[in-house]
Amino acid sequence: MRWLPALVLLCGHAAPAWSQRSPGPESSVLVGPSRYELTKTGTGFAGKLTVAFRPTRILVIEPTLGYLTYRNDFGQRTHWFFPELSFQAEARLGRWRPYAGIGGGAGIASLVGRDHWDGTLHATSGLRLRLGRTWGGRAEIRWRAVPPWSGHAIDFGIGLARGMF
């Protein structure tokens, strides 16, 4: 019995169960319509790739590469790319994880003969759903000002998420 206190000290505390630990980094792919008012008003296709990092139980830091395409007044296809960074507050309700956040970044319009850069600001809210240890689903709405206060887009996205480990 003399070895029991030494064993307890060497082993330290027990590791938390999977459901108690904060989920690790998670990548997502979302697609859906985007209602925009930029140089023209309409609806286009939006998609985004994200990686979510959780430094604390509630804070999510999420770099995103967004994409929006639509036809301009001359019938030419316009492509926008949005490298952005979000700071989100996420609640944990079992498998459900509702969140809301804000962020900013850049808007890069790929135009004929040149690219056009603008700053962006955004607000986002959505729901992450854990579907097991590594897979999940996700739905999101993101309001983006491009450039801030003279144009905007509202993206509606749904997609899949996968934990990296």
Contacts in CASP RR format, 6 or more apart in sequence:
PFRMAT RR
TARGET T0000
AUTHOR 0000-0000-0000
METHOD contacts of the structure
MODEL  1
MRWLPALVLLCGHAAPAWSQRSPGPESSVLVGPSRYELTKTGTGFAGKLT
VAFRPTRILVIEPTLGYLTYRNDFGQRTHWFFPELSFQAEARLGRWRPYA
GIGGGAGIASLVGRDHWDGTLHATSGLRLRLGRTWGGRAEIRWRAVPPWS
GHAIDFGIGLARGMF
18 133 0 8 1.000
22 54 0 8 1.000
22 56 0 8 1.000
22 57 0 8 1.000
23 54 0 8 1.000
23 130 0 8 1.000
23 163 0 8 1.000
24 53 0 8 1.000
24 54 0 8 1.000
24 163 0 8 1.000
24 164 0 8 1.000
24 165 0 8 1.000
25 51 0 8 1.000
25 52 0 8 1.000
25 53 0 8 1.000
25 54 0 8 1.000
25 163 0 8 1.000
25 164 0 8 1.000
25 165 0 8 1.000
26 51 0 8 1.000
26 52 0 8 1.000
26 128 0 8 1.000
26 161 0 8 1.000
26 162 0 8 1.000
26 163 0 8 1.000
26 164 0 8 1.000
27 49 0 8 1.000
27 50 0 8 1.000
27 51 0 8 1.000
27 52 0 8 1.000
27 161 0 8 1.000
27 162 0 8 1.000
27 163 0 8 1.000
27 164 0 8 1.000
28 48 0 8 1.000
28 49 0 8 1.000
28 50 0 8 1.000
28 51 0 8 1.000
28 52 0 8 1.000
28 137 0 8 1.000
28 138 0 8 1.000
28 159 0 8 1.000
28 160 0 8 1.000
28 161 0 8 1.000
28 162 0 8 1.000
29 47 0 8 1.000
29 48 0 8 1.000
29 49 0 8 1.000
29 50 0 8 1.000
29 159 0 8 1.000
29 160 0 8 1.000
30 47 0 8 1.000
30 48 0 8 1.000
30 50 0 8 1.000
30 138 0 8 1.000
30 140 0 8 1.000
30 157 0 8 1.000
30 158 0 8 1.000
30 159 0 8 1.000
31 45 0 8 1.000
31 46 0 8 1.000
31 47 0 8 1.000
31 157 0 8 1.000
31 158 0 8 1.000
31 159 0 8 1.000
32 45 0 8 1.000
32 46 0 8 1.000
32 47 0 8 1.000
32 155 0 8 1.000
32 156 0 8 1.000
32 157 0 8 1.000
32 158 0 8 1.000
33 43 0 8 1.000
33 44 0 8 1.000
33 45 0 8 1.000
33 46 0 8 1.000
33 155 0 8 1.000
33 156 0 8 1.000
34 43 0 8 1.000
34 44 0 8 1.000
34 45 0 8 1.000
34 46 0 8 1.000
34 68 0 8 1.000
34 153 0 8 1.000
34 154 0 8 1.000
34 155 0 8 1.000
34 156 0 8 1.000
35 42 0 8 1.000
35 43 0 8 1.000
35 44 0 8 1.000
35 153 0 8 1.000
35 154 0 8 1.000
35 156 0 8 1.000
36 42 0 8 1.000
36 43 0 8 1.000
36 44 0 8 1.000
36 68 0 8 1.000
36 70 0 8 1.000
36 152 0 8 1.000
36 153 0 8 1.000
36 154 0 8 1.000
37 151 0 8 1.000
37 152 0 8 1.000
37 153 0 8 1.000
38 80 0 8 1.000
38 146 0 8 1.000
38 151 0 8 1.000
38 152 0 8 1.000
38 153 0 8 1.000
39 72 0 8 1.000
39 73 0 8 1.000
39 78 0 8 1.000
40 70 0 8 1.000
40 72 0 8 1.000
40 73 0 8 1.000
42 70 0 8 1.000
43 70 0 8 1.000
44 68 0 8 1.000
44 69 0 8 1.000
44 70 0 8 1.000
45 68 0 8 1.000
45 69 0 8 1.000
45 70 0 8 1.000
46 66 0 8 1.000
46 67 0 8 1.000
46 68 0 8 1.000
46 153 0 8 1.000
46 155 0 8 1.000
46 156 0 8 1.000
46 157 0 8 1.000
47 66 0 8 1.000
47 67 0 8 1.000
47 68 0 8 1.000
47 155 0 8 1.000
47 157 0 8 1.000
48 64 0 8 1.000
48 65 0 8 1.000
48 66 0 8 1.000
48 67 0 8 1.000
48 82 0 8 1.000
48 155 0 8 1.000
48 157 0 8 1.000
49 64 0 8 1.000
49 65 0 8 1.000
49 66 0 8 1.000
50 62 0 8 1.000
50 63 0 8 1.000
50 64 0 8 1.000
50 65 0 8 1.000
51 62 0 8 1.000
51 63 0 8 1.000
52 60 0 8 1.000
52 61 0 8 1.000
52 62 0 8 1.000
52 88 0 8 1.000
52 161 0 8 1.000
53 60 0 8 1.000
53 61 0 8 1.000
53 62 0 8 1.000
54 60 0 8 1.000
54 61 0 8 1.000
54 90 0 8 1.000
55 61 0 8 1.000
57 92 0 8 1.000
58 89 0 8 1.000
58 90 0 8 1.000
58 91 0 8 1.000
59 87 0 8 1.000
59 88 0 8 1.000
59 89 0 8 1.000
59 90 0 8 1.000
60 86 0 8 1.000
60 87 0 8 1.000
60 88 0 8 1.000
60 89 0 8 1.000
60 90 0 8 1.000
60 99 0 8 1.000
61 85 0 8 1.000
61 86 0 8 1.000
61 87 0 8 1.000
61 88 0 8 1.000
62 85 0 8 1.000
62 86 0 8 1.000
62 87 0 8 1.000
62 88 0 8 1.000
63 83 0 8 1.000
63 84 0 8 1.000
63 85 0 8 1.000
64 82 0 8 1.000
64 83 0 8 1.000
64 84 0 8 1.000
64 85 0 8 1.000
64 86 0 8 1.000
65 81 0 8 1.000
65 82 0 8 1.000
65 83 0 8 1.000
65 84 0 8 1.000
66 81 0 8 1.000
66 82 0 8 1.000
66 83 0 8 1.000
66 84 0 8 1.000
67 79 0 8 1.000
67 80 0 8 1.000
67 81 0 8 1.000
67 82 0 8 1.000
68 79 0 8 1.000
68 80 0 8 1.000
68 82 0 8 1.000
68 153 0 8 1.000
68 155 0 8 1.000
69 77 0 8 1.000
69 78 0 8 1.000
69 79 0 8 1.000
69 80 0 8 1.000
70 77 0 8 1.000
70 78 0 8 1.000
71 77 0 8 1.000
71 78 0 8 1.000
72 78 0 8 1.000
76 112 0 8 1.000
78 109 0 8 1.000
78 110 0 8 1.000
78 111 0 8 1.000
79 109 0 8 1.000
79 110 0 8 1.000
80 107 0 8 1.000
80 108 0 8 1.000
80 109 0 8 1.000
80 110 0 8 1.000
80 146 0 8 1.000
80 153 0 8 1.000
81 107 0 8 1.000
81 108 0 8 1.000
81 110 0 8 1.000
82 105 0 8 1.000
82 106 0 8 1.000
82 107 0 8 1.000
82 108 0 8 1.000
82 120 0 8 1.000
82 144 0 8 1.000
82 146 0 8 1.000
83 105 0 8 1.000
83 106 0 8 1.000
83 107 0 8 1.000
83 108 0 8 1.000
84 103 0 8 1.000
84 104 0 8 1.000
84 105 0 8 1.000
84 106 0 8 1.000
84 120 0 8 1.000
84 122 0 8 1.000
84 144 0 8 1.000
85 103 0 8 1.000
85 104 0 8 1.000
85 105 0 8 1.000
86 101 0 8 1.000
86 102 0 8 1.000
86 103 0 8 1.000
86 104 0 8 1.000
86 122 0 8 1.000
86 124 0 8 1.000
87 101 0 8 1.000
87 102 0 8 1.000
87 103 0 8 1.000
88 99 0 8 1.000
88 100 0 8 1.000
88 101 0 8 1.000
88 124 0 8 1.000
89 99 0 8 1.000
89 100 0 8 1.000
89 101 0 8 1.000
90 97 0 8 1.000
90 98 0 8 1.000
90 99 0 8 1.000
90 128 0 8 1.000
91 97 0 8 1.000
91 98 0 8 1.000
91 99 0 8 1.000
94 130 0 8 1.000
95 129 0 8 1.000
95 130 0 8 1.000
95 131 0 8 1.000
95 132 0 8 1.000
96 127 0 8 1.000
96 128 0 8 1.000
96 129 0 8 1.000
97 127 0 8 1.000
97 128 0 8 1.000
97 129 0 8 1.000
97 130 0 8 1.000
98 125 0 8 1.000
98 126 0 8 1.000
98 127 0 8 1.000
98 128 0 8 1.000
99 124 0 8 1.000
99 125 0 8 1.000
99 126 0 8 1.000
99 127 0 8 1.000
99 128 0 8 1.000
100 123 0 8 1.000
100 124 0 8 1.000
100 125 0 8 1.000
100 126 0 8 1.000
101 123 0 8 1.000
101 124 0 8 1.000
101 125 0 8 1.000
102 121 0 8 1.000
102 122 0 8 1.000
102 123 0 8 1.000
102 124 0 8 1.000
103 121 0 8 1.000
103 122 0 8 1.000
103 123 0 8 1.000
103 124 0 8 1.000
104 119 0 8 1.000
104 120 0 8 1.000
104 121 0 8 1.000
104 122 0 8 1.000
105 119 0 8 1.000
105 120 0 8 1.000
105 121 0 8 1.000
106 117 0 8 1.000
106 118 0 8 1.000
106 119 0 8 1.000
106 120 0 8 1.000
107 117 0 8 1.000
107 118 0 8 1.000
107 119 0 8 1.000
107 120 0 8 1.000
107 146 0 8 1.000
107 147 0 8 1.000
108 115 0 8 1.000
108 116 0 8 1.000
108 117 0 8 1.000
108 118 0 8 1.000
109 115 0 8 1.000
109 116 0 8 1.000
109 117 0 8 1.000
109 118 0 8 1.000
118 146 0 8 1.000
118 147 0 8 1.000
119 146 0 8 1.000
119 147 0 8 1.000
119 148 0 8 1.000
120 144 0 8 1.000
120 145 0 8 1.000
120 146 0 8 1.000
120 147 0 8 1.000
120 148 0 8 1.000
121 144 0 8 1.000
121 145 0 8 1.000
121 148 0 8 1.000
122 142 0 8 1.000
122 143 0 8 1.000
122 144 0 8 1.000
122 145 0 8 1.000
123 142 0 8 1.000
123 143 0 8 1.000
124 140 0 8 1.000
124 141 0 8 1.000
124 142 0 8 1.000
124 143 0 8 1.000
125 140 0 8 1.000
125 141 0 8 1.000
126 138 0 8 1.000
126 139 0 8 1.000
126 140 0 8 1.000
126 141 0 8 1.000
127 138 0 8 1.000
127 139 0 8 1.000
127 140 0 8 1.000
128 136 0 8 1.000
128 137 0 8 1.000
128 138 0 8 1.000
128 161 0 8 1.000
129 136 0 8 1.000
129 137 0 8 1.000
129 138 0 8 1.000
130 136 0 8 1.000
131 137 0 8 1.000
134 162 0 8 1.000
134 163 0 8 1.000
135 160 0 8 1.000
135 161 0 8 1.000
135 162 0 8 1.000
135 163 0 8 1.000
136 160 0 8 1.000
136 161 0 8 1.000
136 162 0 8 1.000
137 159 0 8 1.000
137 160 0 8 1.000
137 161 0 8 1.000
138 157 0 8 1.000
138 158 0 8 1.000
138 159 0 8 1.000
138 160 0 8 1.000
138 161 0 8 1.000
139 157 0 8 1.000
139 158 0 8 1.000
139 159 0 8 1.000
140 155 0 8 1.000
140 156 0 8 1.000
140 157 0 8 1.000
140 158 0 8 1.000
141 154 0 8 1.000
141 155 0 8 1.000
141 156 0 8 1.000
141 157 0 8 1.000
142 154 0 8 1.000
142 155 0 8 1.000
142 157 0 8 1.000
143 152 0 8 1.000
143 153 0 8 1.000
143 154 0 8 1.000
144 152 0 8 1.000
144 153 0 8 1.000
144 154 0 8 1.000
144 155 0 8 1.000
145 151 0 8 1.000
145 152 0 8 1.000
146 152 0 8 1.000
146 153 0 8 1.000
END
